[in-house]
């Protein structure tokens, strides 16, 4: 956040319209005191405030939040991105880009699939890559599997505005941010969807959000987690509630997502799924009371940072190159309480193994 306030301050001082802090605060619907405290580091700018300030000052929100001067806008192949509007989750999803830049760390990029490839073909290729060299199904730790396979970052962020997941591409870093949730079976699907966004080259520029009339990304995610061939091989009419619970656990998806997928494929749901009115978690707990304490069920319950990024910031703190602000934000921990021991404790208590980026 320190770098953000410095960029805001520099943009205010160099704005060509001659606006002073009072005038800018008024246009941004902020009090002058709030703007002054944000510029001095006593409070953080909200995502909405940054979006408005970028517009007032005539600068890129991507640069303001990440420090990255490039703008990597992508549109779906042949699809029109319409209804562009300020993206209120920009601060949450863009902040890690600044954290990567702060310690000079970069990630790999995700190669885009052929433009003519179908979601089924792409999902098959992605599944093969995620499975290669691993003795466990990739759904057992989807964030780590994606990181290790594609060399990108997967972060779980607490707080912020309402969103489920968002892929981000800058000139140096490619990553996905998933919002903290206890519903791991829903988070898996939105993470897979954002991987589809990256594979398809469909991610919008930071700070702008368009509505694309295209189900391609969702179709990739559904085929990846719920392959049509597998679903058609099961006699859902004879499936018991216990068998249904076991399937949902191994597939890592919700009963609702499964029902919608079967319906879209023209497959009858069967009595066990039709009567699963209690919901996914209740069904799983009924069959296995200890499932909520399993590491797979805790995968998105606490902030998650890629191992390389975590270690780079810890090293930067020891060497005095970074002040810990970014790490505190990513761990959702007050800066005053941040120390290497507290970071180690947070990492140890988190719902994820410290897996590196290749």
Secondary structure by P-SEA (a helix, b strand, c coil): caaaaaaaaaaaaaccccccaaaaaaaacccaaaaaaaaaccccccaaaaaaaaaaaccccccccccccccccccccccccccccccccccccaaaaaaaaaabbbbbbbbbccccccaaaaaaaaaaaaaccccccccccaaaaaaaaccbbbbbbcccccccbbbbbcccccbbbbccccaaaaaaaaaaaaaaaaaaccccccccccccccaaaaaaaaaacccaaaaaacccccccaaaaaaaaaaacccaaaaaaaaaaaccccccccccccccaaaaaaaacccccccccccccccbbbcaaaaaaaaaaaaaccccaaaaaaaaccccccccaaaaaaaaaaccccccccc
